[in-house]
């Protein structure tokens, strides 16, 4: 009442501005002091109600008798949307509707102007519409968005009789009709929002309102409840038994959490901020009282809570909306007809699988029958009906833990793991919270984010996605497909893929924790000793193959033999290759490149010869001849005439095998064409755009004695040109010709950069390598603001390691650091300044972290053996990186 009376006497814009600012400041202080989301929204709604009702009453008084009569008898003011739901966040917009009787004359127009203009003049964000009852019904009948906004209409001021008449007619003619069509329209609208604001609940920077699992999903549930049951709130749906108490409680908790997060975002930004950016996540984690732990950052703990709420909200929303659909007559009739039974307990209707009503409790109480249910769904490609998934979720904790640890349950789980259809089944089991009863760590990592831009998914989603990527290998025609199809125990493989990252979120190294977890699960499933060792090795050493293939040279026996000894058998090697490929592919789109596939396959091929003792002397020549034929065909198509196979064969033998088998025929043809026209002192730069991955490829071909520090200078030109280097393959042929290929993004362009742009960068590279221009000048001219959004906190310190054991001919330098524009140039220039030559490199840059490897020698081409010099190299590179990062951070 106090707010209403004070706002009722606010004739001047300056007064409204002052009161609004003071109230927002008061709300902000309360929010920062720990006010709940519900309290904040109620306070904002009550204040704005008083302000707007006061303006309405002032307008009636100031407009004279006619305006007063119209304002009280022929017009009313209504709140719509979030304001109508009383969900006004600190910086939310206001949506109003003036409802009037036809023939009310100009008095309505003057009343509306008198209400709105002062609000607009002071910067108050107010949207409005002016309609009669007939207008409202006509519009709502054709537009689902308009229909929704008026479903939530709330009376503010004016004629209550007119509002009641509107409400009665609107619910009878609009809300209670065509509910199925309306739900279809709202679901389609929501799907479009998912496409725009995030297809996954586990978006790195979610929109609190519109991303999947956000507040809009909750609104969808409420709209469905209004349309189908005329119950507008979660409380009413629960009181009437339409929504279970458990769902009501979970939804209310999720809503309060999201309301509070949104209020804090608005207050912190001083604007209607809806995006939970990385910076905001760190700030909110601190505000919610989380602290960094040795094994888990505060922000990861906060976001795990966020994802758990949003995933639960989304699943409950979708289940409820599905239940709100009307059941067609033929389906209602079919309920009275005998349905096909399977295994006595289960009922199949079309593509849907359920449990017979009389056996429902028995199945829910029996883990063995639940596993039979999910295995049946997998084997026959059926979908378990959502209400049953919901019932299983509610019931799993009521079953004794020992009931999940029987041979029958284990055998059922292993059948599911063996596939096909493993991934979809595991996902359904995870939604039902059944999977964590068999693999307990799946519950621990549910919604656990990895606070970096390399991983796109939470740990549980990544794990399930990796199983899917493993199964997808079976459809591939290349080596990876052949290997996957040849694996005998796919149940062990899929279980290893599922569990490879489940040790994350603990204080110990996640691989060590995973080893222990996998052994516990293997024993519970009844594995023998050999099977336990296999699963344990795959989980514990799941990074071994990637680290070896991407950071070391598989042509060196000192690399292959230790790796082969660890792997042990051909079958384990096959599983490790499939697991490694699936893990990398599940990190995010485009992460498993063809080049990385080739590196993995090269290591696999060389190791298989060692662990099996079977060297494929016959298959290799045929594979080599196929490459020669393919390259020849591409060169002919490019207009270079018939190419001598002997010449192509001789040229390919100058390259490492991983290049020959890991590079497409068209790309090799382009490189060989460049080599053919290369002469002393020349530089050839070939460019292409990979549409599938959205990256540019630059290939630089020249002689290694053209200028010192070639690699460093190329990296510098690219940094100075604003390019972000994602990956690089550095090759020096046996005849001294360099073929360096870089995958880059060009932030100055969306989509494919123009040919002229790529030509300019190529010309710049050639000019620097030929000595016509200095790389420092290119870097100075190209100095620019940061073009990529980086995490607000570096999760890893810079580390430089020196390995002088693995290679007989080179010293190996491993570099781990936060990525910044131009970092690769800094590293390679530091190596050059330290008097070292780079003979090979493995570059792996993924947005926020680099893990780069360089094979170097001294100027005489020898390995660096002096311990003092090795330490000088290590500290020199580390200091150069730290100095560069400090300047970038300033």
NORMOJO-V254342 format. One record per residue. SS is DSSP state (H for helix, E for strand, C for the rest). Layout:
# NORMOJO-V254342
SS / SS
This chain:
# NORMOJO-V254342
C / H / H / H / H / H / H / C / C / C / C / C / H / H / H / H / H / H / H / H / H / H / H / H / H / H / H / H / H / H / H / H / C / C / C / C / H / H / H / H / H / H / H / H / H / H / H / H / H / H / H / H / H / H / H / H / H / H / H / H / H / H / C / H / H / H / H / H / H / H / H / H / H / H / E / E / E / E / E / C / H / H / H / H / C / C / C / C / C / C / C / C / C / E / E / E / E / E / E / E / C / C / C / C / C / H / H / H / H / H / H / H / H / H / H / H / H / H / H / H / H / C / C / C / C / E / E / E / E / E / E / C / H / H / H / H / H / H / H / H / C / C / C / H / H / H / H / H / H / H / H / C / C / E / E / E / E / E / C / H / H / H / H / H / H / H / H / H / H / H / H / H / H / H / H / C / C / C / H / H / H / H / H / H / H / H / H / H / H / H / H / H / H / H / H / H / H / C / C / C / C / C / C / C / C / C / E / C / C / C / C / C / C / C / H / H / H / H / H / H / H / H / H / H / H / H / H / H / H / C / C / C / C / H / H / H / H / H / H / C / C / C / C / C / H / H / H / H / H / H / H / H / H / H / H / H / H / H / H / H / H / H / H / H / H / H / H / H / H / C / C / C / C / C / E / C / C / H / H / H / H / H / H / H / H / H / H / C / C / C / C / C / C / C / C / C / C / H / H / H / H / H / H / H / H / H / H / H / H / H / H / H / H / H / H / H / H / H / H / H / H / H / H / C / C / C / C / C / H / H / H / H / H / H / C / C / C / C / C / E / E / E / C / C / C / E / E / E / E / C / C / E / E / E / E / C / H / H / H / H / H / H / H / H / C / C / H / H / H / H / H / H / H / H / H / H / H / H / H / H / C / C / E / E / C / H / H / H / H / H / H / H / H / H / H / H / H / H / C / C / H / H / H / H / C / C / H / H / H / H / H / H / H / H / H / H / H / H / C / C / C / H / H / H / H / H / H / H / H / H / H / C / C / C / H / H / H / H / C / C / H / H / H / H / C / C / C / C / C / C / C / C / C / C / C / C / C / C / H / H / H / H / H / H / H / H / H / H / H / H / H / H / H / C / C / C / C / C / H / H / H / H / H / H / H / C / C / C / C / H / H / H / H / H / H / H / H / H / H / C / C / C / C / C / C / C / C / C / C / H / H / H / H / H / H / H / H / H / H / H / H / H / H / H / C / C / C / C / H / H / H / H / H / H / H / H / H / H / H / H / C / C / C / H / H / H / H / H / H / H / H / C / C / C / C / C / H / H / H / H / H / H / H / H / H / H / H / C / C / H / H / H / H / H / H / H / H / H / H / H / H / H / H / H / H / C / C / C / C / C / C / C / C / H / H / H / H / H / H / H / H / H / H / H / H / H / H / H / H / H / H / H / C / C / C / C / H / H / H / H / H / H / H / H / H / H / H / H / H / H / H / H / H / H / H / H / H / H / H / H / C / C / C / C / H / H / H / H / H / H / H / H / C / C / C / C / H / H / H / H / H / H / C / C / H / H / H / H / H / H / H / H / H / H / H / H / H / C / C / C / C / C / C / E / E / E / E / E / E / E / C / C / C / C / E / E / E / E / E / E / E / E / E / C / C / C / C / C / C / H / H / H / H / H / H / H / H / H / H / H / C / C / E / E / E / E / E / E / E / E / E / E / C / C / C / C / E / E / E / E / E / E / E / E / E / E / C / C / C / C / C / C / C / C / H / H / H / H / H / H / H / H / H / H / H / H / H / H / H / C / C / C / C / C / H / H / H / H / H / H / H / C / C / C / C / C / C / C / C / C / C / C / C / C / C / C / C / C / E / E / E / E / E / C / C / C / C / C / C / C / E / E / E / E / E / E / E / E / C / C / C / C / H / H / H / H / H / H / H / H / H / H / H / C / C / C / E / E / E / E / E / E / E / E / E / E / C / C / E / E / E / E / E / E / E / E / E / C / C / C / C / C / C / C / C / C / H / H / H / H / H / H / H / H / H / H / H / H / H / H / H / H / H / H / H / H / H / H / H / C
